[in-house]
């Protein structure tokens, strides 16, 4: 298992499209986990928390990227 800082570096290295895809996949996983929780078939309930936080991390990086991109466009005057 990689450390959190190494994991964040890997996430930051992804493109915007790859991050969007990752968020989409994680949301599908979250749906499956919630469904398993309701039916009582979940093996590791902590995975819900981990997945929720992983979605938040990816969305935060997307937001930071958008802010930087908007700042660059503003500085260029376009």
Backbone bond lengths (Angstrom), bond angles and torsions (degrees), N, CA, C in turn:
res aa  C-N    CA-C-N  psi(-1)  N-CA   C-N-CA  omega(-1)  CA-C   N-CA-C  phi
1 X - - - 1.453 - - 1.525 108.88 -
2 X 1.320 115.39 133.48 1.459 118.79 -177.43 1.523 111.03 -83.27
3 X 1.315 115.45 155.98 1.454 119.78 179.15 1.521 109.75 -71.55
4 X 1.310 116.05 163.71 1.458 120.23 -177.48 1.526 111.32 -62.56
5 X 1.344 117.16 -41.15 1.464 118.86 -178.82 1.526 111.26 -66.29
6 X 1.321 117.10 -38.17 1.462 119.87 177.32 1.521 110.16 -67.35
7 X 1.325 115.91 -38.22 1.459 120.19 178.77 1.532 110.47 -64.42
8 X 1.316 117.34 -42.72 1.462 120.72 179.01 1.522 110.86 -64.93
9 X 1.325 117.81 -38.02 1.468 120.46 177.18 1.519 110.13 -61.62
10 X 1.332 115.77 -41.08 1.465 119.61 178.44 1.525 111.03 -65.13
11 X 1.331 117.25 -40.31 1.466 120.32 178.03 1.531 110.97 -65.69
12 X 1.310 116.62 -41.49 1.464 119.86 -179.10 1.528 112.21 -68.34
13 X 1.319 116.97 -21.95 1.458 121.12 179.32 1.532 112.22 -77.88
14 X 1.334 116.83 -14.54 1.462 120.39 -179.01 1.525 111.03 -75.24
15 X 1.320 115.96 152.50 1.462 120.68 175.83 1.523 109.00 -79.12
16 X 1.321 115.66 170.16 1.462 120.97 -179.65 1.527 110.45 -61.36
17 X 1.325 117.31 -42.86 1.462 120.71 178.80 1.528 111.62 -62.96
18 X 1.320 116.30 -41.21 1.464 119.96 178.58 1.522 111.10 -65.53
19 X 1.338 116.71 -38.79 1.465 119.78 177.15 1.523 111.16 -65.88
20 X 1.325 117.50 -40.23 1.461 120.88 176.89 1.528 110.56 -60.44
21 X 1.310 115.84 -43.04 1.459 120.67 178.77 1.524 110.71 -64.07
22 X 1.333 116.10 -41.14 1.466 120.59 179.29 1.523 110.90 -63.31
23 X 1.335 117.30 -43.14 1.461 120.86 178.54 1.528 109.91 -62.47
24 X 1.307 116.26 -43.38 1.465 120.58 178.88 1.530 111.09 -60.56
25 X 1.314 116.93 -45.57 1.468 120.91 179.01 1.529 111.34 -63.94
26 X 1.318 116.38 -41.09 1.459 119.93 179.22 1.525 111.66 -65.91
27 X 1.325 117.48 -35.92 1.462 120.27 177.19 1.528 110.68 -65.89
28 X 1.334 116.92 -37.30 1.463 120.11 175.95 1.526 110.29 -64.26
29 X 1.338 115.84 -43.00 1.459 120.29 177.04 1.527 110.45 -60.63
30 X 1.324 116.45 -41.55 1.463 121.18 -179.38 1.527 110.56 -62.44
31 X 1.324 116.54 -41.37 1.453 120.38 178.17 1.528 110.01 -60.74
32 X 1.318 116.30 -45.42 1.460 121.28 179.58 1.529 111.03 -61.97
33 X 1.322 116.15 -43.00 1.464 120.36 -179.84 1.525 111.54 -64.68
34 X 1.337 116.71 -41.93 1.464 119.05 178.17 1.524 111.27 -64.78
35 X 1.321 115.75 -38.28 1.457 120.48 177.96 1.529 109.72 -63.33
36 X 1.332 117.01 -43.32 1.460 120.86 177.91 1.523 111.33 -63.73
37 X 1.332 116.70 -36.65 1.457 120.67 179.54 1.528 110.65 -63.48
38 X 1.324 116.48 -44.42 1.455 121.13 -178.44 1.531 110.79 -65.79
39 X 1.324 116.49 -39.18 1.459 119.91 -178.67 1.524 112.75 -82.74
40 X 1.330 116.67 -6.14 1.459 120.74 177.77 1.509 114.21 78.77
41 X 1.314 117.97 19.82 1.463 121.21 -177.37 1.522 113.13 -109.01
42 X 1.298 117.94 15.25 1.463 119.83 -178.01 1.529 109.31 -80.33
43 X 1.322 115.87 133.73 1.458 120.88 -179.11 1.525 111.74 -85.70
44 X 1.332 116.31 -37.19 1.456 120.24 -175.84 1.533 109.24 -133.76
45 X 1.330 118.31 93.94 1.463 121.06 -178.07 1.534 113.53 -61.65
46 X 1.317 117.63 -23.48 1.467 120.61 179.48 1.525 111.45 -67.69
47 X 1.315 116.88 -19.37 1.466 120.72 179.53 1.532 110.84 -64.76
48 X 1.326 117.49 -28.45 1.468 120.68 176.80 1.518 109.57 -62.28
49 X 1.306 116.42 -47.65 1.467 121.50 179.96 1.526 111.09 -62.50
50 X 1.323 115.81 -44.36 1.462 121.13 179.77 1.533 110.62 -61.12
51 X 1.324 116.63 -45.26 1.464 120.98 -178.78 1.522 110.61 -65.46
52 X 1.328 117.19 -42.30 1.469 120.94 178.48 1.528 111.03 -59.74
53 X 1.316 116.21 -42.48 1.465 120.00 179.71 1.525 111.70 -70.34
54 X 1.316 116.33 -34.21 1.463 120.87 178.10 1.532 110.27 -64.79
55 X 1.334 116.41 -39.45 1.468 120.92 176.30 1.532 109.29 -62.46
56 X 1.316 116.27 -44.20 1.466 120.54 -179.69 1.530 111.19 -62.93
57 X 1.318 117.49 -40.89 1.465 120.59 178.56 1.524 111.08 -61.84
58 X 1.320 115.93 -45.99 1.465 120.01 -178.87 1.523 110.85 -64.61
59 X 1.337 116.97 -41.15 1.462 120.18 179.12 1.527 111.57 -66.91
60 X 1.321 116.77 -35.30 1.462 120.58 177.99 1.522 110.22 -64.38
61 X 1.313 117.20 -43.87 1.458 120.72 179.28 1.525 110.09 -64.93
62 X 1.349 117.48 -39.35 1.467 120.54 175.94 1.528 110.72 -60.64
63 X 1.318 116.28 -42.78 1.467 121.14 179.67 1.529 111.08 -64.27
64 X 1.321 116.80 -43.96 1.464 120.46 178.70 1.522 110.73 -62.01
65 X 1.315 116.17 -41.86 1.465 120.79 179.58 1.519 110.53 -63.27
66 X 1.323 116.55 -42.27 1.467 120.71 179.17 1.529 110.85 -64.35
67 X 1.328 116.42 -39.53 1.460 120.19 179.72 1.523 111.39 -65.72
68 X 1.317 116.56 -41.75 1.464 120.81 178.91 1.520 110.04 -65.04
69 X 1.321 116.32 -43.85 1.465 120.87 179.72 1.528 110.61 -63.07
70 X 1.314 117.64 -42.53 1.459 121.13 178.86 1.527 110.78 -65.26
71 X 1.320 117.09 -37.08 1.457 121.20 177.90 1.515 111.78 -66.00
72 X 1.311 116.87 -38.76 1.463 120.28 178.39 1.516 110.64 -66.65
73 X 1.332 116.70 -40.73 1.472 119.38 179.05 1.523 110.00 -66.18
74 X 1.345 116.97 -37.72 1.451 120.51 -179.25 1.524 110.57 -66.32
75 X 1.342 117.49 -40.65 1.453 121.66 179.79 1.522 111.74 -65.68
76 X 1.336 117.06 -33.50 1.462 121.64 179.77 1.515 111.55 -78.72
77 X 1.332 116.86 -15.82 1.454 120.04 177.24 1.513 113.72 85.13
78 X 1.318 117.58 21.63 1.470 119.04 178.09 1.491 110.24 -108.75
